[in-house]
Amino acid sequence: MAKKERRYRVTIRCLSCGERFLLRGRKDEDGNLTTGFKRCICGNDKQLHIDYTEE
């Protein structure tokens, strides 16, 4: 039987323009959260506030 991976509900808020993104993600083998998010629509990829909770 395959191991069930935990999914997380991720909220990313851009501190530059205030845009919010709600995504689902998983932790990789290193423990980092991966969602596929690259950057905000305003071009910001550094100043982000990230919150997550387990689903």
DSSP file (Angstrom, degrees, kcal/mol; ACC not computed):
  #  RESIDUE AA STRUCTURE BP1 BP2  ACC     N-H-->O    O-->H-N    N-H-->O    O-->H-N    TCO  KAPPA ALPHA  PHI   PSI    X-CA   Y-CA   Z-CA
    1    1 A M              0   0    0      0, 0.0     2,-0.1     0, 0.0     3,-0.0   0.000 360.0 360.0 360.0 136.5    0.0    0.0    0.0
    2    2 A A        -     0   0    0      1,-0.1     2,-0.3     0, 0.0     0, 0.0  -0.404 360.0-108.4 -72.9 144.0    1.3    3.4   -0.9
    3    3 A K        -     0   0    0     -2,-0.1     2,-0.5     1,-0.1    -1,-0.1  -0.562  32.6-125.4 -71.5 129.8    2.2    5.9    1.8
    4    4 A K        -     0   0    0     -2,-0.3     2,-0.3    -3,-0.0    -1,-0.1  -0.674  22.1-141.3 -81.3 122.9   -0.3    8.7    2.0
    5    5 A E        -     0   0    0     -2,-0.5     2,-0.3     1,-0.1    -1,-0.0  -0.616  18.1-116.9 -83.3 141.7    1.4   12.1    1.7
    6    6 A R        -     0   0    0     -2,-0.3    21,-0.5    21,-0.1     2,-0.3  -0.578  25.9-149.2 -77.5 137.3    0.1   14.9    3.8
    7    7 A R  E     -A   26   0A   0     -2,-0.3    48,-2.4    19,-0.1     2,-0.4  -0.813   8.2-154.5-105.7 150.9   -1.3   17.9    2.0
    8    8 A Y  E     -AB  25  54A   0     17,-2.7    17,-2.4    -2,-0.3     2,-0.6  -0.952  15.7-131.9-125.6 142.9   -1.2   21.4    3.3
    9    9 A R  E     -AB  24  53A   0     44,-3.2    44,-1.9    -2,-0.4     2,-0.5  -0.858  32.8-161.7 -91.4 121.5   -3.4   24.5    2.7
   10   10 A V  E     -AB  23  52A   0     13,-3.3    13,-3.1    -2,-0.6     2,-0.5  -0.905  14.2-166.0-115.3 129.1   -1.0   27.3    1.9
   11   11 A T  E     -AB  22  51A   0     40,-2.9    40,-2.6    -2,-0.5     2,-0.5  -0.965   8.6-172.0-112.0 121.4   -1.8   31.0    2.0
   12   12 A I  E     -AB  21  50A   0      9,-2.6     9,-2.5    -2,-0.5     2,-0.5  -0.963   0.6-170.7-115.7 125.7    0.8   33.3    0.4
   13   13 A R  E     -AB  20  49A   0     36,-2.7    36,-2.9    -2,-0.5     2,-0.5  -0.970  19.7-133.8-119.7 128.0    0.4   37.1    0.8
   14   14 A C  E  >  - B   0  48A   0      5,-2.7     4,-1.5    -2,-0.5    34,-0.2  -0.663   8.0-159.3 -78.5 124.6    2.5   39.5   -1.1
   15   15 A L  T  4 S+     0   0    0     32,-2.4    -1,-0.1    -2,-0.5    33,-0.1   0.581  88.3  57.7 -79.7  -9.3    3.9   42.2    1.1
   16   16 A S  T  4 S+     0   0    0     31,-0.5    -1,-0.2     3,-0.1    32,-0.1   0.922 128.3   4.6 -85.0 -51.2    4.4   44.5   -1.8
   17   17 A C  T  4 S-     0   0    0      2,-0.1    -2,-0.2    27,-0.0    -1,-0.0   0.558  93.6-118.7-115.1 -11.9    0.9   44.7   -3.3
   18   18 A G     <  +     0   0    0     -4,-1.5    -3,-0.1     1,-0.3     2,-0.0   0.464  56.4 153.5  89.6   1.1   -1.2   42.8   -0.8
   19   19 A E        -     0   0    0     -6,-0.1    -5,-2.7     1,-0.0     2,-0.4  -0.349  30.9-147.9 -64.6 144.2   -2.4   40.1   -3.2
   20   20 A R  E     -A   13   0A   0     -7,-0.2     2,-0.4     2,-0.0    -7,-0.2  -0.924  11.1-167.0-118.4 143.1   -3.4   36.8   -1.6
   21   21 A F  E     -A   12   0A   0     -9,-2.5    -9,-2.6    -2,-0.4     2,-0.5  -0.996   7.0-157.7-128.5 132.0   -3.0   33.3   -3.1
   22   22 A L  E     +A   11   0A   0     -2,-0.4     2,-0.3   -11,-0.2   -11,-0.2  -0.955  29.4 158.9-110.0 119.7   -4.6   30.1   -1.7
   23   23 A L  E     -A   10   0A   0    -13,-3.1   -13,-3.3    -2,-0.5     2,-0.4  -0.819  37.7-123.5-133.5 168.2   -2.8   26.9   -2.8
   24   24 A R  E     +A    9   0A   0     -2,-0.3     2,-0.3   -15,-0.2   -15,-0.2  -0.937  36.9 170.4-112.5 142.9   -2.3   23.3   -1.8
   25   25 A G  E     -A    8   0A   0    -17,-2.4   -17,-2.7    -2,-0.4     2,-0.3  -0.902  22.8-145.5-144.8 173.3    1.2   22.0   -1.3
   26   26 A R  E     -AC   7  34A   0      8,-1.9     8,-3.3    -2,-0.3     2,-0.4  -0.947  26.9-110.7-137.1 156.7    3.2   19.0    0.0
   27   27 A K  E     - C   0  33A   0    -21,-0.5     6,-0.2    -2,-0.3   -21,-0.1  -0.743  31.6-140.5 -89.4 137.9    6.5   18.7    1.8
   28   28 A D    >   -     0   0    0      4,-2.7     3,-1.9    -2,-0.4    -1,-0.1  -0.199  39.1 -82.8 -85.1-175.7    9.4   17.3   -0.2
   29   29 A E  T 3  S+     0   0    0      1,-0.3    -1,-0.1     2,-0.1    -2,-0.0   0.706 130.4  54.3 -64.8 -20.1   12.0   14.8    1.1
   30   30 A D  T 3  S-     0   0    0      2,-0.1    -1,-0.3     0, 0.0     3,-0.1   0.485 119.8-107.6 -89.9  -4.5   14.0   17.7    2.6
   31   31 A G  S <  S+     0   0    0     -3,-1.9     2,-0.3     1,-0.3    -2,-0.1   0.504  74.3 137.8  90.6   5.3   11.0   19.1    4.5
   32   32 A N        -     0   0    0      1,-0.0    -4,-2.7    -5,-0.0     2,-0.4  -0.642  56.8-118.3 -85.1 142.4   10.5   22.1    2.3
   33   33 A L  E     -C   27   0A   0     -2,-0.3     2,-0.5    -6,-0.2    -6,-0.2  -0.664  29.7-164.2 -80.9 128.0    6.9   23.0    1.3
   34   34 A T  E     +C   26   0A   0     -8,-3.3    -8,-1.9    -2,-0.4    -1,-0.0  -0.960  28.9 148.2-119.0 130.4    6.3   22.9   -2.5
   35   35 A T        -     0   0    0     -2,-0.5   -11,-0.2   -10,-0.2    -1,-0.1   0.500  62.2-112.1-128.2 -17.9    3.3   24.5   -4.2
   36   36 A G        +     0   0    0      1,-0.3     2,-0.2   -13,-0.1    -2,-0.1   0.388  66.9 146.5  92.6  -2.3    4.6   25.5   -7.6
   37   37 A F        +     0   0    0      1,-0.2    -1,-0.3     0, 0.0    -2,-0.2  -0.513  16.8 168.3 -70.6 131.1    4.3   29.2   -6.7
   38   38 A K        -     0   0    0      1,-0.4     2,-0.3    -2,-0.2    -1,-0.2   0.795  55.8 -24.4-109.4 -52.1    7.0   31.3   -8.3
   39   39 A R        -     0   0    0      7,-0.0    -1,-0.4   -25,-0.0     6,-0.2  -0.988  63.9 -92.1-160.7 162.7    6.1   35.0   -7.9
   40   40 A C    >   -     0   0    0      4,-2.8     3,-1.7    -2,-0.3   -27,-0.0  -0.257  43.2-106.4 -72.7 164.3    3.3   37.4   -7.4
   41   41 A I  T 3  S+     0   0    0      1,-0.3    -1,-0.1     2,-0.1     0, 0.0   0.710 121.3  60.6 -66.6 -18.9    1.5   39.0  -10.4
   42   42 A C  T 3  S-     0   0    0      2,-0.1    -1,-0.3   -23,-0.0     3,-0.1   0.514 122.4-106.3 -84.6  -3.8    3.3   42.3   -9.5
   43   43 A G  S <  S+     0   0    0     -3,-1.7     2,-0.3     1,-0.3    -2,-0.1   0.329  73.5 140.8  99.2  -7.5    6.6   40.5  -10.1
   44   44 A N        +     0   0    0      1,-0.1    -4,-2.8    -5,-0.1    -1,-0.3  -0.519  13.1 158.6 -72.1 130.3    7.6   40.2   -6.4
   45   45 A D        +     0   0    0     -2,-0.3    -1,-0.1    -6,-0.2     3,-0.1   0.279  69.2  49.1-131.0   8.1    9.3   37.0   -5.5
   46   46 A K  S    S+     0   0    0      1,-0.2     2,-1.4     0, 0.0    -2,-0.1   0.778  95.2  61.4-113.4 -47.3   11.1   38.0   -2.3
   47   47 A Q  S    S+     0   0    0      2,-0.0   -32,-2.4   -33,-0.0   -31,-0.5  -0.626  72.1 138.0 -92.9  82.3    8.7   39.8    0.1
   48   48 A L  E     -B   14   0A   0     -2,-1.4     2,-0.6   -34,-0.2   -34,-0.2  -0.964  45.3-146.3-128.4 141.9    6.1   37.1    0.8
   49   49 A H  E     -B   13   0A   0    -36,-2.9   -36,-2.7    -2,-0.4     2,-0.5  -0.948  22.7-166.0-106.3 121.9    4.3   36.0    3.9
   50   50 A I  E     +B   12   0A   0     -2,-0.6     2,-0.3   -38,-0.2   -38,-0.2  -0.941  11.6 174.5-117.6 124.4    3.6   32.3    3.9
   51   51 A D  E     -B   11   0A   0    -40,-2.6   -40,-2.9    -2,-0.5     2,-0.3  -0.942   6.8-179.1-120.3 145.7    1.2   30.5    6.2
   52   52 A Y  E     -B   10   0A   0     -2,-0.3     2,-0.3   -42,-0.2   -42,-0.2  -0.999  10.8-174.6-147.7 149.0    0.2   26.8    6.0
   53   53 A T  E     -B    9   0A   0    -44,-1.9   -44,-3.2    -2,-0.3     2,-0.2  -0.974  35.2-103.3-136.3 150.9   -2.0   24.3    7.9
   54   54 A E  E      B    8   0A   0     -2,-0.3   -46,-0.2   -46,-0.2   -48,-0.0  -0.511 360.0 360.0 -74.8 140.6   -2.5   20.6    7.4
   55   55 A E              0   0    0    -48,-2.4    -1,-0.1    -2,-0.2   -47,-0.1   0.439 360.0 360.0 -86.0 360.0   -5.6   19.5    5.6
